[in-house]
Amino acid sequence: MPEFRYVIVDVFTHQPLAGNPLAVFTDAVGLTPAVMQALARELNLSETTFVLPAESTGTARVRIFTPRAEIPFAGHPTLGTALVLAERMQVDELTLELPVGHVSVSIEREGDRPARGWFRRPAPTPLEFEETTQLHSALGITQTATPTVLYDNGMKHAVVHVKSEVELDALQPDLSAMARVSVDTVDVFAAQDHRARLRVFAPAHGVPEDPATGSAAAPVLCHLIKYAAFDPGATLSIRQGERMQRPAQLRVRYASTEPTLIEVGGDGVTVGEGVFRLPTQSPQT
């Protein structure tokens, strides 16, 4: 019976059992998309990744699944997969082939251990958004600190800037109503100086609330630069996951050497591993 091994890594934290857990299948050759989706449902994490041989010039090809669907990009799966591969391959620069294109990741080590990384992506694109009223109703809010904007960062992020952390903590969104809004994630944040607190909801993908969302960091940074006079040369520090008892720390900045790109960085720590023994018959989907 074929065996498929996976690693569990907690991303955007240096502390085990914090941040956002990710399952990485380090050799997914032989797995069909239907089986990948079934494994993601079985593990029931925000995302699960499947590593395959590179098809062009990258280090590896990576597919990302939520419990409900395959997605083209997400931040903590990108960073977590790169940290796992860096440990196995003993490299500090990787290029992951994702559906959104090639994503480069730089690794920083503590001794021999890959401890943190930075991935680079083009700045997200603002999109027209006509469902602000429905979204605010689902969140239970009537006012925001800046306009609510939809950004394309590989997935569609609705960015909602509230006035205080007290208001952020008090949110009890109607997730069923939110899932009917045409977005992938709802990124609600409060900010002061170079720091922000963030909560991210993705019920349409089977994730009521996410403890650490790397793909949300760039939209939040761009939003603050445009609407709140944030210094485009500064690094924004983002806290997330505290209400879920999985505190996470993300950092985001414009790349100094490639000013059209945004870098998102954070720590990661491997906490477990396992193996699935699967029959050759694929599950029905």
VENVEN-V769064 format. One record per residue. N is the residue number from 0. RES is the residue in three letters. D_CENTER is the distance of its C-alpha to the mean C-alpha in Angstrom with 2 decimals. Layout:
n;res;d_center
N;RES;D_CENTER
N;RES;D_CENTER
This chain:
n;res;d_center
0;MET;33.00
1;PRO;29.95
2;GLU;27.52
3;PHE;23.79
4;ARG;22.29
5;TYR;18.82
6;VAL;17.33
7;ILE;15.29
8;VAL;13.35
9;ASP;12.07
10;VAL;9.33
11;PHE;9.70
12;THR;13.21
13;HIS;16.56
14;GLN;17.89
15;PRO;17.91
16;LEU;16.96
17;ALA;14.72
18;GLY;11.07
19;ASN;8.68
20;PRO;10.69
21;LEU;10.04
22;ALA;13.07
23;VAL;13.98
24;PHE;17.17
25;THR;18.69
26;ASP;21.36
27;ALA;20.75
28;VAL;23.92
29;GLY;25.92
30;LEU;23.23
31;THR;23.43
32;PRO;20.60
33;ALA;22.25
34;VAL;22.16
35;MET;18.51
36;GLN;17.80
37;ALA;20.31
38;LEU;18.81
39;ALA;15.37
40;ARG;17.50
41;GLU;19.57
42;LEU;16.93
43;ASN;15.27
44;LEU;11.96
45;SER;8.78
46;GLU;8.43
47;THR;11.16
48;THR;11.78
49;PHE;15.30
50;VAL;16.83
51;LEU;19.79
52;PRO;22.31
53;ALA;21.65
54;GLU;23.36
55;SER;24.06
56;THR;23.65
57;GLY;20.28
58;THR;19.94
59;ALA;18.54
60;ARG;17.26
61;VAL;14.05
62;ARG;13.43
63;ILE;10.41
64;PHE;11.60
65;THR;10.85
66;PRO;14.16
67;ARG;15.52
68;ALA;14.62
69;GLU;13.41
70;ILE;10.81
71;PRO;11.13
72;PHE;7.78
73;ALA;4.00
74;GLY;3.15
75;HIS;3.90
76;PRO;6.07
77;THR;7.47
78;LEU;8.43
79;GLY;9.56
80;THR;11.48
81;ALA;13.03
82;LEU;14.23
83;VAL;15.77
84;LEU;17.44
85;ALA;18.66
86;GLU;20.43
87;ARG;22.08
88;MET;23.02
89;GLN;23.89
90;VAL;22.35
91;ASP;20.62
92;GLU;19.58
93;LEU;17.65
94;THR;16.90
95;LEU;14.67
96;GLU;15.95
97;LEU;13.36
98;PRO;14.60
99;VAL;13.69
100;GLY;15.84
101;HIS;16.05
102;VAL;13.37
103;SER;15.12
104;VAL;14.09
105;SER;16.64
106;ILE;17.20
107;GLU;19.23
108;ARG;21.39
109;GLU;23.36
110;GLY;26.41
111;ASP;25.44
112;ARG;22.07
113;PRO;18.83
114;ALA;17.60
115;ARG;14.93
116;GLY;13.55
117;TRP;12.74
118;PHE;11.24
119;ARG;12.96
120;ARG;12.59
121;PRO;15.20
122;ALA;15.16
123;PRO;13.96
124;THR;17.00
125;PRO;18.46
126;LEU;19.72
127;GLU;22.56
128;PHE;21.78
129;GLU;24.70
130;GLU;23.28
131;THR;22.98
132;THR;25.81
133;GLN;24.42
134;LEU;21.00
135;HIS;22.80
136;SER;25.08
137;ALA;22.35
138;LEU;21.01
139;GLY;24.63
140;ILE;24.90
141;THR;27.56
142;GLN;26.81
143;THR;24.01
144;ALA;24.29
145;THR;23.38
146;PRO;23.07
147;THR;20.20
148;VAL;18.67
149;LEU;16.56
150;TYR;14.47
151;ASP;13.59
152;ASN;10.60
153;GLY;10.71
154;MET;10.08
155;LYS;12.29
156;HIS;11.26
157;ALA;14.31
158;VAL;14.55
159;VAL;17.18
160;HIS;18.85
161;VAL;21.11
162;LYS;24.02
163;SER;23.53
164;GLU;21.59
165;VAL;24.33
166;GLU;23.48
167;LEU;19.76
168;ASP;20.70
169;ALA;23.23
170;LEU;21.02
171;GLN;21.74
172;PRO;20.41
173;ASP;22.04
174;LEU;19.23
175;SER;21.66
176;ALA;22.50
177;MET;18.94
178;ALA;18.23
179;ARG;21.17
180;VAL;19.73
181;SER;18.63
182;VAL;14.96
183;ASP;11.66
184;THR;10.27
185;VAL;12.49
186;ASP;11.48
187;VAL;14.59
188;PHE;15.51
189;ALA;18.73
190;ALA;19.60
191;GLN;22.55
192;ASP;23.51
193;HIS;20.68
194;ARG;18.66
195;ALA;16.49
196;ARG;15.51
197;LEU;12.64
198;ARG;12.28
199;VAL;9.96
200;PHE;11.71
201;ALA;11.09
202;PRO;14.50
203;ALA;15.03
204;HIS;12.61
205;GLY;14.19
206;VAL;11.78
207;PRO;14.10
208;GLU;11.96
209;ASP;8.60
210;PRO;9.36
211;ALA;6.54
212;THR;3.72
213;GLY;3.82
214;SER;4.59
215;ALA;6.89
216;ALA;8.64
217;ALA;10.71
218;PRO;11.94
219;VAL;13.00
220;LEU;14.76
221;CYS;16.47
222;HIS;17.51
223;LEU;19.11
224;ILE;20.86
225;LYS;22.36
226;TYR;23.26
227;ALA;23.70
228;ALA;25.21
229;PHE;22.55
230;ASP;23.72
231;PRO;21.93
232;GLY;22.93
233;ALA;21.38
234;THR;18.23
235;LEU;16.32
236;SER;15.42
237;ILE;13.02
238;ARG;13.58
239;GLN;11.66
240;GLY;12.46
241;GLU;16.16
242;ARG;17.52
243;MET;15.98
244;GLN;17.66
245;ARG;14.52
246;PRO;14.53
247;ALA;11.80
248;GLN;12.37
249;LEU;10.39
250;ARG;12.62
251;VAL;12.70
252;ARG;15.87
253;TYR;17.71
254;ALA;18.74
255;SER;22.38
256;THR;23.57
257;GLU;21.83
258;PRO;21.87
259;THR;20.28
260;LEU;16.96
261;ILE;14.33
262;GLU;13.10
263;VAL;10.11
264;GLY;11.23
265;GLY;11.36
266;ASP;13.23
267;GLY;12.98
268;VAL;15.78
269;THR;16.98
270;VAL;18.50
271;GLY;19.93
272;GLU;20.79
273;GLY;22.63
274;VAL;24.16
275;PHE;24.61
276;ARG;28.10
277;LEU;28.09
278;PRO;31.05
279;THR;31.35
280;GLN;31.39
281;SER;28.07
282;PRO;27.12
283;GLN;27.81
284;THR;25.12
